[in-house]
């Protein structure tokens, strides 16, 4: 059963990541969140049923987002991947059973990690924390 479900989930994860119009960093976050969400939901579902799948999808989505993000994106990618992976797994379980939960974990984890990482990176730019290696060495003209 798992041999048939896992390739479908990987295909769904890849489709979700390619459908997002994003930068390379966001694509990495999306792929990490999607694959982590699927793996977490599969392991959690095997150990603890549908509740375990939701928890596993959340943990896996957050971990996948953390693995593929840089330091400016990491917090958002973890939170987004966890929320998306858990919510996607729950929605997928409700609509399509176990295989739906895996597909939902992939789509939710990938989208959440990409969106969260993007928001964290944008916030770092807005706050001025991302100025490059010459931070603080600006010439002031009086």
ABEGO torsion letter per residue (X at the ends): XAAAAAAAAAAAAAAAAAABBBBAAAAAAAAAAAAAAAAAAAAAAAAAEAAAAAAAAAAAAAAAAAAABBAAAAAAAAAAAAAAAAAAAAAAAAAAEAAAAAAAAAAAAAAAAAAAAAAAAAAAAAAGABAEAABGABBBBX
